[in-house]
Amino acid sequence: MTGYGRIESIVGGKKILCEIKSVNHRYCDYSVKVPKYYGFLEDRVRTFASKYIARGKVDIYIAVESYEEADKEIVVNKELAKSYIDALCSLRDEFSLRDDISVNSVARYPDIFVQERKAEDEEEIWQSVKEVLEPAILSFVAMREREGERIQADLEQRVRYMRELAGKIEARSPETVKEYRERLYEKIKELLEDRDIDEARVLTEVAIFADKVAVNEEMVRLESHFNEFFGICASGEPAGRKLDFLIQEINREINTTGSKANDMEIAKLVVELKAETEKLREQVQNIE
């Protein structure tokens, strides 16, 4: 499912931005980007987000900037400074120069000053980031839930329609046996002309045909799958993988029904059921 959440706030003297977005994906795939100096946050962010997000290609972006005080300090490269001073003293002595070596003169060489980041408490940084990350995730989840409600309504409408189609197949199935019996009688009469018809043989043939085309078991299992589908949708839990598996079972029963069908009307209903099943399969890929 698609979703988006973005929160920016100042916490613990730092300006923190958390942005989350996702697109449809069959599995759960995280991409977490954090500032270079806060690489330790990556695993923590991924673990925390996984409590709320179970499916989708999810991109999480974290930005952290110092807001109240500098996060760097100036450190003197004393070894390099000593080399500069020794070199200046050597020039002074060798060429009898005026001795004006001072802090200001040495400070003209900027490479003796190094900027280093101040040591920071990783746990403190994580708590500050989590304070912004959580509402961003909740906003993201709320958007996905709204989309999920629309998708659920569409799925349930399709399953209700499929249940109607299955009901028509179940009602039509006995008629095919009756029509087969009538056609068989007519054919035998045509072949035997005025001779007596062996009723027992006819009944046996009809019984064999009825057994071959009977779809009662498939219809019972299909109805059970439909009920399970509604139950999963109403559970409020991540349902994508369960529904994906259930649709495979629904498709299997429909295929079996189609292989038994010896009737044009039932064949048309089976084709319609297959078309709806494929639409279900495509839509289920979009939900968690």
C-alpha positions in Angstrom: 0.0 0.0 0.0 1.1 3.5 -0.6 1.5 5.9 2.2 3.3 9.1 3.3 4.2 10.7 6.7 6.4 13.7 7.5 7.2 15.3 10.8 9.8 18.0 11.6 10.4 19.2 15.1 13.1 20.5 17.5 14.0 18.1 20.2 16.9 18.2 22.6 18.5 21.1 20.9 18.3 19.5 17.5 16.1 20.0 14.4 15.0 16.5 13.4 13.1 15.6 10.2 11.5 12.2 9.7 9.9 11.4 6.3 8.4 8.0 5.4 6.9 6.9 2.1 6.0 3.5 0.6 4.8 1.9 -2.6 3.2 -1.5 -3.2 5.5 -4.5 -2.7 4.8 -8.2 -2.2 7.2 -8.3 0.7 8.6 -5.9 3.2 11.6 -4.0 2.0 13.1 -1.1 4.0 15.5 1.6 2.8 16.7 3.8 5.7 18.8 6.9 5.1 20.4 8.7 8.1 23.1 11.4 8.3 26.7 10.1 7.9 27.6 10.7 11.6 24.5 8.9 12.8 24.9 5.6 11.2 24.0 3.8 14.5 20.4 5.0 14.0 19.8 2.9 10.9 19.1 -0.5 12.6 17.2 1.2 15.4 14.9 3.0 12.9 14.3 -0.2 10.9 13.5 -2.2 14.0 11.2 0.5 15.4 9.3 0.9 12.0 8.8 -2.9 11.7 6.5 -2.8 14.7 4.1 -0.7 12.6 4.7 -1.7 9.0 4.6 -5.3 7.8 4.5 -5.0 4.0 5.6 -2.6 1.3 8.7 -1.0 -0.1 9.3 1.6 2.6 11.7 4.5 2.3 12.6 6.3 5.6 14.7 9.5 5.6 16.1 11.0 8.8 17.8 14.4 9.1 19.4 15.7 12.3 20.8 19.2 12.6 22.1 21.0 15.7 19.8 23.9 16.5 20.9 25.6 19.7 24.7 25.0 19.8 27.5 24.0 17.5 28.0 20.3 17.2 31.7 20.7 16.2 34.8 21.9 18.1 38.1 23.2 17.0 41.1 21.0 17.8 44.8 22.2 17.3 47.0 19.8 15.4 49.9 20.4 17.8 52.4 18.3 15.9 51.8 20.4 12.7 51.9 23.6 14.7 55.2 22.7 16.2 56.6 22.0 12.7 55.5 25.5 11.5 57.0 27.2 14.6 60.3 25.3 14.2 60.4 26.3 10.6 59.8 29.9 11.4 62.5 29.9 14.1 64.9 28.3 11.7 64.2 31.1 9.2 64.7 33.7 11.9 68.0 32.3 13.1 69.5 31.7 9.7 68.6 35.0 8.1 68.7 37.1 11.3 65.1 38.1 11.0 63.2 40.2 13.5 61.7 37.8 16.1 57.9 38.5 15.7 56.7 34.9 15.9 53.4 35.0 17.8 50.1 33.2 18.0 48.7 35.5 15.3 51.5 34.6 12.9 51.1 30.9 13.5 47.3 31.1 13.2 47.7 32.2 9.5 48.2 28.5 8.7 44.6 27.2 8.9 45.6 23.5 8.4 46.8 23.4 12.0 43.2 23.8 13.1 40.9 20.8 12.7 37.2 20.6 13.1 36.0 17.6 15.0 32.4 16.6 16.0 31.7 16.7 19.7 31.1 13.3 21.2 27.4 12.7 21.6 25.4 10.2 23.6 23.9 7.7 21.1 21.0 6.7 23.4 20.1 10.4 23.9 20.2 11.0 20.1 18.0 7.9 19.5 15.4 9.0 22.0 15.2 12.4 20.4 14.8 10.9 16.9 12.2 8.4 18.1 10.2 11.3 19.6 9.8 12.6 16.0 9.8 9.3 14.2 6.9 7.8 16.0 4.3 10.5 15.1 5.6 10.4 11.5 5.0 6.7 11.4 1.5 7.1 12.9 0.7 9.7 10.3 2.0 7.3 7.6 0.0 4.4 9.0 -3.2 6.5 9.2 -2.9 7.3 5.5 -2.5 3.6 4.7 -5.4 2.7 6.9 -7.7 5.1 4.9 -6.5 3.5 1.7 -7.0 0.1 3.2 -10.6 0.8 4.0 -11.3 1.7 0.4 -9.5 -1.5 -0.8 -11.3 -3.6 1.7 -14.7 -2.3 0.5 -13.7 -3.2 -3.1 -12.5 -6.7 -2.2 -15.6 -7.5 -0.2 -17.9 -6.3 -3.0 -16.0 -8.6 -5.5 -16.2 -11.6 -3.2 -20.0 -11.0 -2.7 -20.3 -11.0 -6.5 -18.3 -14.2 -6.7 -20.5 -15.8 -4.1 -23.5 -14.9 -6.4 -21.8 -16.5 -9.4 -21.0 -19.7 -7.3 -24.7 -19.8 -6.3 -25.7 -19.8 -9.9 -23.3 -22.7 -10.7 -24.7 -24.7 -7.7 -28.3 -24.1 -8.9 -27.4 -24.9 -12.5 -25.5 -28.1 -11.8 -28.5 -30.4 -11.1 -30.2 -29.1 -14.3 -27.2 -30.3 -16.4 -27.8 -33.9 -15.1 -31.5 -33.6 -15.9 -30.8 -32.3 -19.4 -28.2 -35.1 -20.0 -30.8 -37.7 -19.0 -33.3 -36.3 -21.4 -30.8 -36.2 -24.3 -29.7 -39.7 -23.5 -33.3 -41.0 -23.7 -33.9 -39.2 -27.0 -30.7 -40.6 -28.4 -31.5 -44.2 -27.3 -35.0 -43.9 -28.6 -33.6 -42.8 -31.9 -31.3 -45.7 -32.1 -33.6 -48.4 -30.8 -36.7 -47.1 -32.6 -39.7 -49.0 -31.1 -37.7 -51.5 -29.0 -37.8 -51.3 -25.2 -35.3 -49.1 -23.4 -33.2 -50.6 -20.6 -34.1 -48.2 -17.8 -31.4 -49.5 -15.4 -28.7 -48.9 -18.0 -29.9 -45.4 -18.6 -30.0 -44.7 -14.9 -26.5 -46.1 -14.5 -25.2 -43.9 -17.3 -26.9 -40.9 -15.8 -25.5 -41.7 -12.3 -21.9 -41.9 -13.8 -22.4 -38.6 -15.6 -23.8 -36.9 -12.4 -20.8 -38.1 -10.4 -18.4 -36.7 -13.0 -20.0 -33.3 -13.2 -21.0 -32.9 -9.5 -19.5 -29.7 -8.0 -21.1 -29.9 -4.6 -17.8 -30.4 -2.8 -16.1 -27.5 -4.7 -19.0 -25.2 -3.9 -18.9 -26.1 -0.2 -15.2 -25.4 0.0 -15.6 -22.2 -2.1 -18.3 -20.9 0.3 -15.9 -21.8 3.2 -13.1 -19.8 1.6 -15.5 -16.8 1.0 -16.4 -16.8 4.7 -12.7 -17.0 5.7 -12.0 -14.1 3.4 -14.6 -11.9 5.2 -13.2 -13.1 8.6 -9.6 -12.1 7.7 -10.7 -8.7 6.4 -12.6 -8.0 9.6 -9.8 -9.2 11.9 -8.0 -5.8 11.8 -4.6 -7.6 11.5 -2.1 -7.5 8.6 -3.9 -9.7 6.1 -2.0 -9.4 2.8 -0.2 -12.7 2.9 -3.2 -14.6 4.3 -5.5 -13.3 1.6 -2.9 -14.0 -1.1 -2.8 -17.7 0.0 -6.6 -17.9 0.3 -7.0 -16.6 -3.2 -4.8 -19.4 -4.5 -7.2 -21.9 -2.8 -10.2 -20.1 -4.3 -8.7 -20.3 -7.7 -8.0 -24.0 -7.3 -11.7 -24.7 -6.5 -12.8 -22.6 -9.5 -10.4 -24.5 -11.8 -11.7 -27.8 -10.6 -15.2 -26.7 -11.2 -14.3 -25.6 -14.7 -12.7 -28.9 -15.5 -15.9 -30.7 -14.5 -18.2 -28.4 -16.3 -20.0 -30.0 -19.2 -22.3 -27.1 -19.7 -21.9 -23.9 -21.6 -23.7 -21.8 -19.0 -21.5 -23.1 -16.2 -18.4 -22.6 -18.3 -19.3 -18.9 -18.8 -19.8 -18.5 -15.0 -16.4 -20.1 -14.3 -14.8 -17.7 -16.8 -16.4 -14.8 -14.9 -15.2 -16.2 -11.6 -11.6 -16.5 -12.9 -11.7 -12.9 -14.1 -12.8 -11.7 -10.6 -10.2 -13.9 -8.9 -7.5 -12.3 -10.9 -8.7 -8.8 -9.9 -8.7 -10.0 -6.3 -5.1 -11.2 -6.7 -3.9 -7.9 -8.1 -5.7 -5.9 -5.4 -4.4 -8.0 -2.6 -0.8 -7.2 -3.6 -1.6 -3.6 -2.5 -2.4 -4.4 1.1 -0.5 -5.1 4.2 
